[in-house]
Amino acid sequence: MQLRHIPCSVKATYRPSGMDVSGGQSVYPLHHCKTIHLVRHAQGIHNVEGEKDHSAYLARHLFDAHLTPLGWQQVDNLRKHVQTSGISKKVELVITSPLLRCMQTAVGVFGGEDSTDGIDVPPLMVTDAGDSNHPAISSSNCPPFIAVEGCREHLGVHWCDKRRSISEYKPLFPAVDFSLIESDDDVLWEADVREKIEDVASRGIEFFKWLWTRKEKEIAIVTHSGFLTHTLAKFGDDCHPDVKSEICRRFQNCELRTMVIVDRSMVGSDSSVTDYPGKNPSGEDAPSDVTCATPDGLPN
């Protein structure tokens, strides 16, 4: 029997038995992956002072720092990007750190249009929330928003990283879900103890594991530079050094990077919604399996 020639655009190269032939690539089922859009908050008042003098982060007047006017411009620019790129239509959930600058960034980038009278839904943000001088932001035609303590900034000592009580936030961000935060007051931040870097990273790893308990497959996360830096440093050791560097590169204010996280452990074991079993309707199709063979003897 003569087998037909199978053309190939990639030149085959001999490799000894046992050698890795994947070229550094990996294949994973889509339903064991999530797409995450990681966003660092826009410029806050603490960034302006801290970049001039790092000791300014100790100042009490920077408590729960809010965005600067430049920060709001950065938010507007990123909002235009997520809309023109199509990201805004794909995101199923927005997770935000429960600090003012992150919530302002999150609702400004991924929220609905400016809130208007006559719309019977609570706004994501009320007018001038957190000294923003910004109109209210609607919760219409946008994904749900939840605040999560696990993606907060490096805890302790720096007053800009201490949050307000949840009862203070709720009137400012009526449509943000705070139900996952157990304590009204900030019981995590300590004035004289700075969280260890390894503890920030461990908290970040637990946060990423928690993402697998969510049903959403495409999630935006608005968080902080320190949290991202220390958490992402734990990933990429099995990659090319340039990929590792890309993963770990420090985030700028209001920078967005899209990444894919892969579940190798079957924690996210939901079945695929896109796979198709084939051979439907069921029935014998032996002739095609037998006659259409490739040089390796497998069905075509």
C-alpha positions as CSV (number, residue, x, y, z in Angstrom):
1,M,0.0,0.0,0.0
2,Q,1.3,3.4,-0.9
3,L,1.1,6.1,1.7
4,R,0.7,9.7,0.6
5,H,3.4,12.3,1.3
6,I,2.6,14.6,4.3
7,P,4.2,18.0,3.6
8,C,5.7,19.9,6.6
9,S,6.8,23.5,6.7
10,V,9.2,22.9,9.6
11,K,12.4,20.9,8.9
12,A,12.6,17.9,11.1
13,T,15.8,17.6,13.2
14,Y,17.1,14.3,14.6
15,R,17.4,14.3,18.4
16,P,18.7,11.3,20.5
17,S,16.2,9.3,22.4
18,G,15.2,10.9,25.7
19,M,16.1,14.5,24.7
20,D,13.5,17.2,25.2
21,V,11.9,17.9,21.9
22,S,9.4,20.5,23.1
23,G,11.7,23.4,22.5
24,G,10.7,24.9,25.8
25,Q,7.0,24.9,25.0
26,S,4.2,23.4,27.1
27,V,0.7,22.4,26.1
28,Y,-2.2,22.7,28.6
29,P,-6.0,22.2,28.3
30,L,-7.6,25.6,28.1
31,H,-10.0,24.8,31.1
32,H,-6.9,24.4,33.3
33,C,-5.9,28.0,32.6
34,K,-7.0,31.5,33.6
35,T,-6.2,34.8,31.9
36,I,-5.4,37.5,34.5
37,H,-5.0,41.2,33.7
38,L,-2.7,42.5,36.4
39,V,-2.9,46.3,37.0
40,R,-0.9,48.5,39.4
41,H,-2.9,51.4,40.7
42,A,-2.5,54.9,39.1
43,Q,-0.3,57.6,40.7
44,G,-1.2,58.3,44.3
45,I,-0.2,61.3,46.5
46,H,2.2,59.0,48.3
47,N,4.1,58.2,45.1
48,V,4.8,61.8,44.5
49,E,6.2,62.4,48.0
50,G,7.9,59.0,48.3
51,E,9.8,59.3,45.0
52,K,11.3,62.5,46.3
53,D,12.1,61.2,49.8
54,H,11.5,57.6,50.7
55,S,11.0,58.4,54.4
56,A,7.8,60.3,53.4
57,Y,6.0,56.9,53.3
58,L,6.1,57.1,57.1
59,A,4.0,60.3,57.2
60,R,0.6,60.0,58.8
61,H,-1.0,62.5,56.3
62,L,-0.5,59.9,53.5
63,F,-3.0,57.5,55.3
64,D,-4.9,55.5,52.6
65,A,-3.5,57.6,49.8
66,H,-5.8,58.7,47.0
67,L,-5.0,59.3,43.4
68,T,-3.5,62.5,42.1
69,P,-5.0,64.5,39.1
70,L,-2.2,62.9,37.0
71,G,-3.3,59.5,38.4
72,W,-6.8,60.1,37.1
73,Q,-5.4,61.0,33.7
74,Q,-3.6,57.7,33.7
75,V,-6.8,55.9,34.6
76,D,-8.6,57.6,31.6
77,N,-5.7,56.5,29.3
78,L,-5.9,52.9,30.5
79,R,-9.7,52.9,30.3
80,K,-9.4,53.8,26.6
81,H,-6.9,51.0,26.0
82,V,-9.0,48.3,27.6
83,Q,-12.0,49.4,25.5
84,T,-10.2,49.7,22.2
85,S,-8.2,46.4,22.8
86,G,-11.4,44.5,23.7
87,I,-10.2,43.6,27.2
88,S,-13.2,45.3,28.8
89,K,-15.6,43.0,27.0
90,K,-13.8,39.9,28.1
91,V,-13.2,40.5,31.8
92,E,-15.8,38.6,33.9
93,L,-14.7,39.9,37.3
94,V,-12.7,42.8,38.7
95,I,-10.8,42.1,42.0
96,T,-9.4,45.1,43.8
97,S,-7.3,45.7,46.9
98,P,-9.5,47.5,49.4
99,L,-7.4,50.7,49.5
100,L,-8.7,53.9,48.1
101,R,-6.2,54.3,45.3
102,C,-6.8,50.8,44.0
103,M,-10.6,51.1,44.1
104,Q,-10.5,54.4,42.4
105,T,-8.3,52.9,39.7
106,A,-10.4,49.8,39.3
107,V,-13.8,51.5,38.9
108,G,-12.3,54.2,36.7
109,V,-10.7,51.7,34.3
110,F,-13.3,48.9,34.3
111,G,-16.5,50.6,35.5
112,G,-19.5,51.8,33.5
113,E,-19.9,55.3,32.1
114,D,-20.3,58.3,34.3
115,S,-23.4,57.7,36.4
116,T,-26.5,59.7,35.4
117,D,-29.8,60.5,37.1
118,G,-32.7,58.1,36.4
119,I,-30.5,54.9,36.4
120,D,-31.9,52.6,39.1
121,V,-28.6,50.9,40.1
122,P,-26.1,51.9,42.8
123,P,-22.9,53.6,41.4
124,L,-19.5,52.0,41.7
125,M,-18.2,55.3,43.0
126,V,-20.1,58.4,44.2
127,T,-19.1,61.9,43.1
128,D,-15.8,63.1,44.6
129,A,-15.1,59.9,46.5
130,G,-11.7,60.1,48.2
131,D,-11.1,63.8,47.2
132,S,-11.2,62.7,43.6
133,N,-13.0,65.7,42.1
134,H,-14.4,63.0,39.8
135,P,-18.1,62.4,38.8
136,A,-19.9,59.3,39.9
137,I,-19.1,56.1,38.0
138,S,-22.0,53.8,37.0
139,S,-22.1,50.1,37.7
140,S,-24.2,49.5,34.5
141,N,-22.8,47.3,31.7
142,C,-19.6,46.3,33.5
143,P,-18.4,43.2,35.4
144,P,-18.9,42.7,39.2
145,F,-16.3,44.2,41.5
146,I,-15.1,42.6,44.7
147,A,-12.6,43.9,47.3
148,V,-10.1,41.3,48.6
149,E,-7.6,41.7,51.4
150,G,-5.2,39.1,50.0
151,C,-3.9,41.4,47.3
152,R,-3.2,44.3,49.6
153,E,0.2,46.1,49.5
154,H,3.2,45.2,51.7
155,L,1.6,45.6,55.2
156,G,2.8,47.7,58.2
157,V,4.7,50.9,59.0
158,H,3.8,52.9,55.8
159,W,0.6,54.9,56.5
160,C,-0.3,55.0,52.9
161,D,-0.9,51.2,53.1
162,K,-3.3,51.3,56.0
163,R,-7.0,51.1,54.9
164,R,-10.1,52.8,56.3
165,S,-12.9,50.9,57.9
166,I,-15.2,49.1,55.5
167,S,-18.1,51.0,56.9
168,E,-16.4,54.2,55.6
169,Y,-15.8,52.7,52.1
170,K,-19.3,51.4,51.5
171,P,-21.0,54.7,51.0
172,L,-18.2,55.8,48.7
173,F,-18.2,52.6,46.6
174,P,-21.8,51.3,46.9
175,A,-21.6,48.7,44.1
176,V,-18.3,47.2,45.2
177,D,-18.7,43.9,47.1
178,F,-16.9,44.0,50.4
179,S,-18.4,40.8,51.8
180,L,-15.2,38.8,51.7
181,I,-13.5,41.2,54.1
182,E,-14.1,39.9,57.7
183,S,-13.1,42.9,59.8
184,D,-14.6,46.3,59.5
185,D,-11.4,47.9,60.9
186,D,-7.9,47.3,59.5
187,V,-6.5,44.5,61.8
188,L,-3.7,43.5,59.4
189,W,-1.7,46.8,59.4
190,E,0.7,47.4,62.3
191,A,2.4,50.8,62.9
192,D,5.7,49.3,64.1
193,V,6.0,46.0,62.2
194,R,6.7,45.7,58.5
195,E,5.5,42.5,56.8
196,K,8.4,40.3,55.7
197,I,9.0,40.0,52.0
198,E,8.6,36.2,52.1
199,D,5.3,36.7,53.8
200,V,4.1,39.0,51.1
201,A,5.1,36.4,48.5
202,S,3.3,33.6,50.5
203,R,0.2,35.7,50.7
204,G,0.4,36.3,47.0
205,I,0.7,32.6,46.2
206,E,-2.3,31.9,48.4
207,F,-4.2,34.6,46.6
208,F,-3.4,33.0,43.2
209,K,-4.5,29.7,44.6
210,W,-7.8,31.3,45.7
211,L,-8.4,32.5,42.1
212,W,-8.9,28.8,41.2
213,T,-11.9,28.7,43.4
214,R,-13.6,31.3,41.2
215,K,-15.6,30.2,38.2
216,E,-14.5,33.1,36.1
217,K,-11.8,32.5,33.5
218,E,-10.7,36.1,32.7
219,I,-10.2,38.3,35.7
220,A,-8.8,41.8,36.2
221,I,-6.8,42.4,39.4
222,V,-6.0,45.9,40.6
223,T,-3.3,45.9,43.2
224,H,0.1,47.3,44.3
225,S,3.7,47.4,43.1
226,G,5.2,45.6,46.2
227,F,2.6,42.9,46.1
228,L,3.1,42.2,42.4
229,T,6.9,42.4,42.7
230,H,7.3,40.0,45.6
231,T,4.6,37.5,44.4
232,L,5.7,37.3,40.7
233,A,9.3,36.8,41.8
234,K,8.2,33.3,42.8
235,F,7.2,32.4,39.3
236,G,9.2,31.7,36.1
237,D,12.2,29.8,37.4
238,D,11.4,27.1,34.8
239,C,11.4,29.6,31.9
240,H,14.0,31.2,29.8
241,P,15.7,34.0,31.8
242,D,14.2,36.7,29.5
243,V,10.7,35.3,30.2
244,K,11.5,35.3,33.9
245,S,12.6,38.9,33.7
246,E,9.5,39.9,31.8
247,I,7.3,38.3,34.5
248,C,9.2,40.0,37.3
249,R,9.7,43.4,35.8
250,R,8.5,46.2,38.1
251,F,5.1,47.7,37.3
252,Q,4.7,51.4,36.6
253,N,1.7,53.3,37.8
254,C,-1.4,52.2,36.0
255,E,0.5,49.6,34.0
256,L,-1.5,46.6,32.8
257,R,0.1,43.2,31.9
258,T,-1.9,40.2,30.8
259,M,-0.7,36.8,31.9
260,V,-2.0,33.3,31.9
261,I,-1.9,31.1,35.0
262,V,-1.9,27.3,34.6
263,D,-3.3,24.7,37.0
264,R,-1.0,21.7,37.0
265,S,-2.5,20.2,40.1
266,M,-6.2,19.7,39.0
267,V,-7.4,22.2,41.6
268,G,-9.3,23.9,38.8
269,S,-11.0,20.7,37.6
270,D,-14.1,22.2,35.8
271,S,-14.9,20.5,32.6
272,S,-14.2,22.4,29.3
273,V,-16.9,24.4,27.8
274,T,-15.3,24.5,24.3
275,D,-14.1,20.9,23.8
276,Y,-16.2,18.8,21.5
277,P,-16.2,15.0,21.7
278,G,-16.4,14.3,18.0
279,K,-17.9,11.2,16.3
280,N,-21.3,12.7,16.9
281,P,-23.8,11.2,16.3
282,S,-22.2,8.0,17.5
283,G,-21.7,5.3,15.0
284,E,-19.2,3.1,13.2
285,D,-16.8,5.0,11.0
286,A,-14.1,2.3,10.6
287,P,-13.6,2.8,6.8
288,S,-12.3,6.3,7.2
289,D,-10.0,5.3,10.1
290,V,-8.6,2.4,8.2
291,T,-8.1,3.9,4.7
292,C,-6.8,7.4,5.6
293,A,-3.5,6.6,7.3
294,T,-0.4,8.7,7.6
295,P,3.2,7.4,7.5
296,D,3.2,6.8,11.2
297,G,0.2,4.5,10.9
298,L,-2.1,6.8,12.8
299,P,-5.6,7.7,11.5
300,N,-5.5,11.0,9.5
